[in-house]
């Protein structure tokens, strides 16, 4: 597990200046605690929720389908801080302070996006 985490951290952190690493993170579960809503699979598929990470430009993009635009649109946020939490499970964490959210990518490229205001999404990333 340690070598996998080191590999993930190396991909995400050490290659940033050398070349762009882009990750697409597909949402499989979304919970909005404040609204009391656990999104169904059908709602998630219809909304096409996703998160994108570009480590070269240090941007997290939160994406969903917008009916008035007739397509998926994304809001981009500049990453304020990146941390590697090494331990039993190693995690690379990307923070956007103004929006009060973070993106955490675990060994195996599973992710959690926590918006800090009662909504959490989970899923898998790939590049």
C-alpha positions, -999 to +999 in steps of 0.1 A: +000+000+000+029+024+008+043+021-027+009+028-042+005+059-021+040+071-029+031+065-066-001+085-063+017+114-045+045+113-070+020+115-099+000+143-083+028+163-068+062+157-083+051+158-119+032+191-116+060+214-130+071+189-156+037+181-173+000+186-168-017+158-150-055+159-154-078+137-134-115+132-141-135+121-110-169+106-116-194+110-088-211+078-076-227+091-044-238+126-033-253+135+000-267+170+010-271+168+048-286+203+052-313+197+026-318+161+039-312+147+004-294+115-006-292+116-044-304+086-063-283+070-090-308+084-115-304+119-101-266+117-102-267+104-138-291+131-149-271+159-133-238+144-146-219+155-115-181+152-117-149+168-104-118+175-125-083+182-112-055+198-132-024+196-111-004+217-136-026+248-134-037+240-098-074+240-107-103+220-093-134+221-115-168+211-102-191+201-130-227+193-136-254+194-163-270+228-167-304+225-185-305+262-197-270+257-213-280+222-226-246+208-216-222+201-187-206+232-174-178+236-148-169+261-122-131+264-117-114+270-084-076+277-078-061+253-053-049+272-022-031+243-005-020+207-012-011+183+016-001+146+016-014+127+047+007+096+050-005+068+073-025+036+071-043+051+041-024+078+023-044+108+009-035+137-012-057+167-002-064+198-022-080+228-004-099+258-017-104+280+013-127+307+000-153+281-011-148+261+020-142+228+002-116+202-004-109+173-027-092+142-012-078+115-034-070+082-018-049+052-027-066+035-057-079+070-069-111+069-049-121+105-039-142+125-015-152+161-022-164+179+009-178+213+003-178+221+041-214+232+040-231+198+044-226+182+010-203+154+003-196+135-029-176+103-035-165+083-065-135+073-085-109+093-104-089+084-135-066+101-160 
